Amino acid sequence: MSQRTIAPHQQAAPQGGTGSPLGNGLKQRHLSMIALGGVIGAGLFVGSGAGIAAAGPSIVLAYAASGLLVMFVMRMLGEMSAANPASGSFSVHAERAVGPWAGFTAGWMFWTLLCVGVAIEAIGAAHIMTGWFPGTPSWMWVLVFMAVFCGSNLGAVSRFGEFEFWFAALKIGAIGLFLGLGVLAVTGLLPGTSAPGSANLLHDGGFLPHGVDGLLVGLLASVVAYGGLETVTIAAAESENPVQGVAKAVRTTMWRIAIVYVGSMLVIVTLLPWNDPAVTADGPYAATLDHLGIPAAGEIMNVVILIALLSAMNANIYGSSRMAYSLVSRGQGPKALGKVTGGVPRRAVLASSVFGFVTVLLSYWYPDTLFAWLLNMVGGVILVVWAFIAVSQFVLRRRLERQAPEKLVVKMWGFPYLTWVALAGVAGVLVLMALGEDTRVQVLFTGGLTAALAVTGYVMQRRAQAGPSA
């Protein structure tokens, strides 16, 4: 029996947009800001410090290389999502291309990643709040944030869009102001500063102070920071014009990455010595603002980081609920989560929020066991998802060229060669993680989660195939 012979309720039909029980309240301005804000997160503001400490000025190359990989992935995802918008995004594409087991695996892996992400972001946001309000318990802030964003996602999708629109606007404004001040300082035009030239780029060990090994560590750190872009293809399915919306959002990915990530890294390592202790202690952005004499630089960045964390919480609850709904609607999850009320899968929202809150509790109760296992299990999930995206695009592109070439509104550059390059890049990063002492355990745990879900999905697929003939 063919691998694609599955139960009728499991067919990967388009979800969101026309003919779907989900709403279509997201406007183009919402999608544009979700796409823009998706690349500006706490991983950039805080996590990039560890990458700079490891790679030195060559962090610019690390972010450029991983950014190129992300651009390829988003272009492939954009091609498939513009041709067939679906709330399950790459999970639906993987099911169409490879089989139900692949959609099941990619979908539930991403759901787990987003739910654990909600916990991490809630804990980080609570830490900032307890710093501002000493004596208040962390759990109280976690509960407040979870309630607010669960509530926002229980309402019409336009409410989620408005939250993300303004969160993204604030983040973009902050990064724009930072880059503006940085460029003025680099050129010596900012009052009270002098142009540093290439001193910080070439001194203190040179451009590659820790050699290729340091560059590779920086590369791994930069890959993690790029997570979040995939949400725009999930959200596009609930927009007024899914095809045009996702096409426009994906086409602007290149300059966003170049300016926000690579540009800001170049500004930081040009203005500051890469081995300045403040880069890791205070975060590279706060350290740079402090170096420029900006008053209360640390508190300013705390506000920006809090906004980034809350934005990510909101987006992750949304993305996880839509992914769960998509999986359930294809017969790959508990049917109880599939009910849609007012265009919103509210049970899926609640389930995703509850799992996120339970994960927060695990971080308090079992920080060194259960929570650590969860963190390790999702450590390489995004790379596995990217691999599914590359394989799916390769298969579906051939199919679309034969059956519906008019749907190729967005096309992957240099197909099939750059698709293979992207897949090789993902495999290369996983190999580097497997070779690193600090990241090897993440590869093992992620591999275990992938295998467990793949086996479960395959068993479900075989049962579905055997059902009609029984």
C-alpha positions, 0 to 999 in steps of 0.5 A: 500500500502506498505511503500516502494512503491515509485515513480521510481525516488525516489528509493534510488540507490547508488550514487557516484562510479560506474555508477554515474554522480558524479566523483570518483577522491578521492584517498585513501590518501584523504579519510584517511586524511579526516577521520583523519582531521575530528576529529580535529576541532575548537570544540576540540581546543577551545570548550573543555575549557568549558568542562574542566571548568565544569568537571575538570579532569573527562573531560577525562571520558566524552570524553572517554564515548562520544568517545565510542558512536561515535565509535559505530555510525561510525561503524554502518555507516561504515557497511551500507556505505561499503555495499551500498556506496552513496553520501547521506550516512545515508540519503540514508540508512534511506530511504532504512530502514525506508522510504522516509520520514526518508531519507528526514528528516535526509538529510535536517537536516544535510544539514541545520547543515552543512550550519549553520556550514559554517557560524559559521566557516566563522565568527570565521576565520574572527575574527582571521584575523581581529585580525591580520589585525586591521581595516579590515572589517569582512565581507571582510574576510568572502567573501574571504573565501566563494569565495575560498572554493565555488570555490574549490568545483566547481572544480573536487572533487580531488581539494576538496580532495587536500585541505582537505589532506593538511589541515588535514596534518597540523592539525595532525602535530600540534596535534602530536607535542602537544601530543609529548611535553605534554608526555615529560612534563608529564614524566619530560623529557622536558627541564625546566619542572618537572613531575607533577604527579597526583597533578592536577588530584586529588587536587583542588576538586579532580577528580570530582570537580563538581560531576556528574553534572559537568561530565554530562556538560562535556559529552554534550560539548564533544559530539559536538566536535566529529561532522565531522566524517560523511563526510568521508562516503559521500566522499567515494562514490566519491573515486576510491574504495568506499567499501575498502576506507570507510572500511579502514577509519572506522576501524581506528576510534578507535585509532584516537579518543583514541589518539587525544581526550582522550589523549590530554585531559589527557595531559592537565588536568595532566599539568594544574590545571583544574580551571586555568583561562587561560584554558577558556580565551586562550583555553586549548591547548594555555594555555598548550603550554604557561605553557610549555614555548613555545614562541608565544603559543597563535599565534601558536594556532590561526594559527592552529585554523584558519586552522581547521576552514577553513578545516571545511568550505571546508568540510561542503560546500562539504558535504552539496552539496553532500547531497543536490544532493543526496536528489534531485536525489531521488525526495526530493528537487528542481530538478534544483539542480540536474544537474551535470557538469564535475562530480560535482553538481555545482548548489548544491554547489552554493545553499549550499554556498549561504545559508551559506553566507546568514546565515553569514549576519543573524548573523550580522543583527539579531544576537539575533533573526534569527541567534540565532534560527538557532543555536538552531535548529541545536544544537541537529541535530547530535544526531537525525542523529545518532539516524537515523543511529542506527535505519537504521543499525538495519533494514538493517543489518537484511536485508543484512544477509538474502539477501546479506551477502557478502556485510557485509565487515564491521560489527557492533560489538556485533550486535544487543546489541551494536546497542541498547546501541548506541541508548540508549546513543543518547537518554540519551544525548538528555534527559540530554540536555532537563534537562539542562537549557542552552541546553533545548531550543536547544532540543525544536528547534531541535525537532521542525525542526525534526517534520516539516521535518518529516511531510513534508517528509511523505506528499511527500511520500504519494503523491508519493505513490498515484501518480501511482494509481491515 
